Amino acid sequence: MHMLKEFKEFAMRGNVVDLAVGVVIGAAFGKIVDSLVKDVIMPPLGFIIGKVDFANMFLVLAEGKTPGPYASVDVAQKAGAVTLNYGVFINTCISFIIVAFAIFLVVKAMNKLKRDEPAAPEAPAATPEDIVLLREIRDALKK
């Protein structure tokens, strides 16, 4: 029972729960970015380049049971061909860049919020010695 209690204390720490929430949100965000790249960014980009589908850009390294040419990566892999899927790699790199940029924007916004917090009032600067002496002379003359 002691081990169960100890595990419960560990699992319910604020940092562990925050991390779990971050992982779940990150996974969902990753799916959104993946869809953004595959379904929104890459189709127009492929069309502009010349009706290229990046997801089906591949190089056959070894023929499968049925000889090529293969219309898509899926067809090639189902035929048993060994393929180098550089189009999928391009999609993944673009996804990474988008995720990294989004995280950069979030961190930048968080840092800006931290900077905008009111700072503690600063202590007044020490009065220069010549001003202090002039004040002493003024006060002495008033007497």
N, C-alpha and C positions, 0 to 999 in steps of 0.2 A: 504494500500500500504506500510505503514511503516513496518508492520510485515513481509511482503514478502521480503522487502529489508533486514531486519534484518536476516531473514532465509537464504537469499542468501549469506550474509557475513559469517554467521556461516558455511554453507555448503562448501564454497569455501576456508576456512582456509586450510593451508598446512597440518596440523595434521589430519584433517577429511578426506581429499583426500588420504593422505598416509595410513590412517587406512582402508579406503575402498579398496584401491589397495591391501593391505596386506590381507584383508579378502578374496577377490576374488582369489588371488594367493594361499592362504592357503587352500581354498576349492578345487582348482584344484590339489594342491599337495596332499591333503588328498585322493582324488580319485586315484591318481597315486600310493600312498602307499597302499591303499586298494587293488588295482589290483595286486600290487607286492606281497602282502601277500597271497591273495586268489589264484592267478594264477601262481605264480612263486615259492614262498617259501613253502607254505603248501602242494602242491601235492607231491614233492619229499620227504618232511619230513614225510608225511603220508605213502608214499610207503616204506620208510626205516623202519618206525615203524611197518608196517605190513598191508599195504593197507587200512589205516584208512583215512576217509574223515572227517576232523575236523568240517566242516560246518554241517555235519549230525550226530554229536555226541550229543545226547539228552537223557533226562530221562522223561518218561511219568509219570506225576503226577496224571492225571485223564483220563480215557478212553473217547473217543469221541462217536459219534453216531454209528460208525462202530468200532468194537473191533480191537485191535492191533494183532500182531505186525505191526509197521509202518516202511516202507522202508526209509523214509526221514522225515525231519522236516516239509516240505511242505505238505506231505501226511497226517501226524499226525494233523497238524493245520487245513487242509481242512476237516478232519473227526471230528473236534471239540474237539480234545484232548488238554489237558493242558500240556505243555511241559516245561522242564527246559533245555534251549539250551546252555549248557556249551561249546560246540565246537565253536559256534559263539563267545562266550565270549573269548575263547582262541585266536581266530583270531583277535578280537578287541584289546586284550592286546598286541599281537605281533605287530599290526599296530601302537599302541601307542608307543611302545618301539622304533620302527624304526623312527617314526616322531620325538620323543624326541631326539634320537641320531642325526638325521639330523639337527635339530635346534641347538643342542649342537655344531655340527661342524661349522655351519654358525656363531654362536655367537663367537666361538673360533677364526675363521678366521677374523671376524670383530675386535675383541680385538687385534689380532696380527697386523692388519693393523694400528690400532690406536697407538700401541706401536712403530711401525717402523717409524712413522712420526718424523722428526728431532726435537729434543727438543731445546728450547731456550738456547743459550750459558750460561754456569754457570759463576758466578762471581768468580774471582780467590780467593783462600783461603787466609786468613789473614796471613801475615808473622809472624812467632814466634818472641817473644820479644827478645830473645837472639841473633837472626840473625840481628834484627834491631840495637841492641847495638853494635854488631861487625862491622856493616856497618858504624855506626857513628864514631867508633874508627878509622876505616880505613880511612874514609874521613878526620878526624881530623889530622891523621898522615901525610896525603898527603899535608896538608897546611904547 
